[in-house]
Amino acid sequence: MKVLGIETSCDETGVAVYDTDSGLRAHALYSQIALHAEYGGVVPELASRDHVRKLLPLVRETLREAGMTTSDLDGVAYTAGPGLVGALLVGAGVARSMAWALDVPAIGVHHMEGHLLAPLLEDDPERGRPEPPFVALLVSGGHTQLVHVEAIGRYRLLGETLDDAAGEAFDKTAKLMGLPYPGGPQLAALAEQGRPGVFRFARPMTDRPGLDFSFSGLKTQVLLAWKESDRSDAVRADIARGFEDAVVETLSIKCERALEAAGCDTLVVAGGVGANKRLRARLDEMTRKRGGRVSFPRPQFCTDNGAMIAYAGALRLAAGQHGDLAVRVTPRWDMASLSPVAPLRDPGLEIRD
């Protein structure tokens, strides 16, 4: 089954083709960072309009790279939520229209399920792909969640952020220190130059039981430290390092607790913050000490992308699931409400860049 995947939940237009026989055939991504930079954040109306301009050219480009035409497609998958309603409607409208014209099934994919399944896109050369049950850390600009994955489509929330998501805290902390948009990657890069231990911030909610997160207080601590400093480049780097260390250690502590609570030894990490080098190293060390493993997607598949939607959609379409002809999106969508996917043979994946 050859499935076209479309991602338009926020400010990135992603398209991919996934083949259940041969794997990921092609993928393309257009980022709106430059468009929103002057506003310091995503402007929903501008995001929607840019998706309208970019989506169809990306579909043509991706099909051409895959050596296919629309007539070769067996299904279409698209992000139906959560996300910005206008942006979601662009992708849903195009996907449903294509499916109707081609007389193939279409399915709306949960954005976070796409992220959760992204680490399964590729085989680990040594250990293969992780298989449920496992614990997933979904950590991005909009979400920070720990999920027990009992099976594909069967998810139990273990903990989540009570305020800012980890990626959101990265972005806001960068902004208050004067770093350009998007701030999270800029802050992580700056932290590489900082000295460990010069600034030590709290590890929020790790001194009490539970698996929930809170990063707003950490952000306030950084603000106070920044205001009281001489605001030199060296101090900015040291504060960035202290902040990153606090977030990484907090996430690691909570992940270890979640593995113990779920009785699992496998951790899967997805979402934009999953590309952070220090987080990857820390979680790899933690899981190895436990005799387990951690799996990450490639950094380019940590952020929003069409490949994860094509893959998640292919699993559900191959299981016989699909929607009707109506164009529907769900800006707020609980992942626990998803239906399970019947066990499938999951073919090996050959990546073609």
C-alpha positions in Angstrom: 0.0 0.0 0.0 1.4 3.4 -1.0 0.2 6.2 1.2 0.6 10.0 0.8 1.0 11.8 4.1 0.2 15.5 4.6 1.2 17.5 7.7 -0.1 21.1 8.2 -0.8 21.3 11.9 1.2 24.5 12.6 3.9 26.3 10.7 5.6 23.5 8.7 4.2 21.9 5.5 5.2 18.3 5.3 4.5 15.7 2.6 5.8 12.1 2.2 5.0 8.8 0.5 5.2 5.7 2.6 5.1 2.2 0.9 4.2 -0.7 3.2 6.3 -3.0 1.0 9.4 -0.9 0.6 9.3 1.9 3.2 9.6 5.6 2.9 9.8 6.5 -0.8 10.2 10.3 -0.5 9.6 13.2 1.8 9.7 17.0 1.6 9.3 19.8 4.2 8.8 23.5 3.9 9.3 25.6 7.1 7.7 29.0 7.7 10.3 30.1 10.2 11.3 33.1 8.1 7.7 34.1 7.6 6.9 34.3 11.4 10.3 35.5 12.6 9.4 39.2 12.5 6.4 38.5 14.8 8.3 36.4 17.3 5.9 33.6 17.0 3.4 31.8 14.7 0.6 33.9 13.3 -2.2 31.4 12.6 -3.7 33.2 9.6 -0.4 33.6 7.9 0.4 30.0 8.6 -2.8 28.9 6.9 -2.2 31.0 3.8 1.3 29.8 3.4 0.1 26.1 3.6 -2.3 27.0 0.7 0.6 28.3 -1.4 3.1 25.5 -0.6 1.1 22.3 -0.2 0.3 21.3 -3.8 3.8 22.1 -5.1 5.2 19.9 -2.3 2.9 17.1 -3.2 4.0 17.2 -6.9 7.7 17.4 -5.8 7.4 14.4 -3.4 5.6 12.2 -6.0 8.2 13.1 -8.6 11.0 12.2 -6.2 9.3 8.9 -5.4 8.9 8.2 -9.1 5.2 8.0 -8.8 2.0 9.7 -10.0 -1.2 10.3 -8.1 -2.7 7.2 -9.8 -0.1 5.0 -8.0 -1.5 6.0 -4.6 -3.6 3.6 -2.5 -4.5 6.0 0.2 -4.1 9.5 1.7 -3.3 10.4 5.3 -3.4 13.8 6.8 -3.0 15.5 10.2 -6.5 16.0 11.6 -5.4 17.4 15.0 -4.4 18.7 17.4 -3.2 22.0 15.9 -4.2 25.3 14.5 -7.7 24.9 13.0 -7.1 26.9 9.8 -3.8 25.2 9.1 -5.4 21.8 9.7 -8.2 22.5 7.3 -5.8 23.2 4.5 -4.3 19.8 4.7 -7.6 18.1 5.4 -9.2 19.7 2.4 -6.5 18.8 0.0 -6.2 15.3 1.3 -9.9 14.6 1.2 -10.2 16.1 -2.3 -7.4 14.0 -3.6 -8.8 10.8 -2.1 -12.2 11.5 -3.5 -10.8 12.2 -7.0 -8.6 9.1 -6.9 -11.3 6.9 -5.3 -8.9 5.8 -2.5 -9.5 5.8 1.2 -8.3 8.7 3.4 -7.7 8.9 7.1 -7.2 11.7 9.6 -4.1 11.1 11.8 -3.5 12.3 15.3 -0.5 14.6 15.2 1.0 13.2 18.5 0.5 9.6 17.4 2.5 10.6 14.3 5.3 11.8 16.6 5.0 8.8 18.8 5.4 6.4 15.9 8.3 8.4 14.2 11.0 6.4 16.0 9.5 3.3 14.4 10.1 4.6 10.9 13.6 3.1 10.8 15.3 -0.1 12.0 18.1 0.2 14.6 21.0 -1.5 12.8 21.8 -3.5 16.0 18.4 -3.9 17.8 15.7 -3.4 15.2 12.6 -1.3 15.8 11.1 -1.1 19.3 7.9 -3.0 19.8 5.1 -2.3 22.3 4.8 -2.3 25.2 7.1 0.7 25.8 7.0 4.1 27.4 7.0 7.2 25.1 8.2 10.6 25.9 6.5 13.1 23.7 8.4 16.4 24.1 7.9 19.4 21.9 6.9 23.0 21.8 3.3 22.2 22.5 3.4 18.9 24.4 5.4 17.2 27.2 3.8 13.8 27.9 4.7 10.4 29.2 2.6 7.7 27.6 2.5 4.0 28.2 2.1 2.4 24.8 0.4 -1.0 25.3 -0.1 -1.5 21.6 -0.3 0.7 18.5 -3.4 2.8 19.1 -3.7 1.8 22.8 -2.2 4.6 24.8 -2.4 5.4 28.6 -1.3 8.8 29.7 1.2 8.6 32.7 2.1 12.2 33.1 2.0 15.6 31.4 3.0 19.2 31.9 0.8 21.3 34.1 1.9 24.5 32.4 4.6 25.2 29.8 5.8 22.3 27.6 9.5 21.7 27.6 10.0 23.1 24.1 7.8 26.1 25.0 10.0 26.8 28.0 13.1 26.6 25.7 11.6 29.2 23.4 10.4 31.6 26.1 13.7 31.4 28.0 15.6 32.2 24.8 13.3 35.1 24.1 13.8 36.7 27.5 17.5 36.5 27.0 17.3 38.2 23.6 17.9 35.3 21.3 16.3 35.3 17.9 13.2 33.3 16.9 12.9 30.3 17.0 14.6 30.5 20.3 14.8 26.8 21.4 17.4 25.6 18.9 19.3 28.9 19.5 19.4 28.3 23.2 20.5 24.7 22.8 23.4 25.8 20.6 24.4 28.5 23.1 24.4 26.0 25.9 27.1 24.1 24.1 29.4 27.0 24.9 28.3 27.3 28.6 30.1 26.0 31.6 28.3 23.3 33.6 27.4 24.1 37.2 27.9 27.9 37.1 24.2 28.3 37.3 22.1 25.5 38.9 18.4 25.8 38.6 15.7 23.6 40.2 14.6 20.3 38.8 10.9 21.0 39.0 8.6 18.4 40.6 11.3 15.8 41.0 11.3 16.1 44.8 7.8 14.6 45.0 6.1 11.4 43.7 4.3 11.6 40.3 5.0 11.8 36.6 3.7 15.3 35.8 5.9 18.2 34.7 6.1 21.9 35.4 8.5 24.3 33.7 7.0 27.7 34.3 8.9 28.1 37.6 12.2 27.2 36.0 11.6 29.9 33.4 11.1 32.4 36.2 14.4 31.4 37.9 16.2 32.0 34.7 14.6 35.4 34.3 15.8 36.4 37.8 19.3 35.1 37.2 19.5 37.0 33.9 18.2 40.3 35.3 20.8 40.1 38.2 23.7 39.2 35.9 25.9 41.5 33.8 24.3 40.1 30.7 27.6 39.3 29.0 27.9 36.7 26.3 29.7 34.3 28.7 26.9 34.6 31.3 24.2 34.1 28.7 25.9 30.9 27.6 26.3 29.7 31.3 22.7 30.4 32.0 21.6 28.6 28.9 23.7 25.6 30.0 22.2 25.7 33.5 18.7 25.8 32.0 19.3 23.0 29.6 20.8 20.8 32.3 17.8 21.4 34.5 15.3 20.4 31.8 17.4 17.4 30.6 17.8 16.0 34.2 14.1 16.6 35.0 13.0 14.7 31.9 15.5 11.9 32.6 14.3 11.5 36.2 10.6 11.4 35.1 11.3 8.9 32.3 13.1 6.5 34.7 10.1 6.7 37.0 7.7 6.1 34.1 9.6 3.0 33.0 9.4 1.6 36.6 5.7 2.4 36.9 4.9 0.8 33.6 7.2 -2.2 34.1 9.0 -1.5 30.8 12.6 -1.4 29.7 12.1 0.4 26.4 11.8 4.1 26.0 10.8 5.9 22.8 11.4 9.7 22.5 9.8 11.9 19.9 9.0 15.6 19.3 11.2 18.6 18.5 13.1 18.5 21.9 14.0 14.9 21.1 16.7 16.3 18.8 18.5 17.8 21.7 22.0 16.2 21.9 22.4 16.4 25.7 18.9 14.9 26.2 19.7 12.0 23.9 23.0 11.2 25.6 21.4 11.4 29.1 18.5 9.1 28.2 20.7 6.7 26.4 22.9 6.5 29.5 19.9 6.1 31.9 18.3 3.3 29.9 21.6 1.4 29.4 22.2 1.4 33.1 18.8 -0.2 33.5 19.5 -2.8 30.9 17.0 -1.3 28.5 17.1 0.8 25.4 15.9 4.2 24.1 14.9 4.9 20.5 14.9 8.3 18.8 13.9 9.2 15.2 16.4 10.9 13.1 16.7 14.6 14.0 14.8 15.7 10.9 11.9 13.5 11.9 11.8 14.9 15.4 10.1 18.1 14.3 6.8 18.1 12.4 7.0 16.2 9.1 4.9 14.3 6.5 6.8 11.0 7.0 5.4 10.3 10.4 1.8 11.1 9.2 2.3 8.8 6.1 3.6 6.0 8.3 0.9 6.3 11.0 -1.8 6.6 8.3 -0.5 3.5 6.5 -0.7 1.4 9.6 -4.4 2.4 10.1 -5.3 2.2 6.4 -3.7 -1.3 6.2 -5.8 -2.3 9.2 -9.0 -1.3 7.3 -9.6 2.0 9.1 -10.6 5.1 7.1 -13.0 8.1 7.3 -15.9 9.2 5.3 -15.9 12.0 2.7 -16.4 14.9 5.2 -13.6 17.3 5.9 -13.2 17.3 9.6 -10.4 18.4 11.9 -10.1 18.3 15.7 -7.9 21.2 17.1 -8.1 19.6 20.6 -7.9 15.8 20.5 -7.2 13.4 23.4 -4.9 10.6 22.1 -6.4 8.2 24.6 -9.6 8.3 22.5 -8.0 6.6 19.5 -9.0 3.2 18.4 -6.3 0.4 18.5 -4.7 -0.9 15.4 -4.7 -4.7 14.8 -1.3 -6.3 14.9 0.3 -6.1 11.5 3.4 -7.5 9.8 5.7 -4.4 9.9 8.0 -4.6 6.9 11.6 -3.5 7.0 12.2 0.1 5.9 14.6 1.3 3.2 15.2 5.0 3.4 15.8 6.8 0.1 17.0 10.3 0.5 
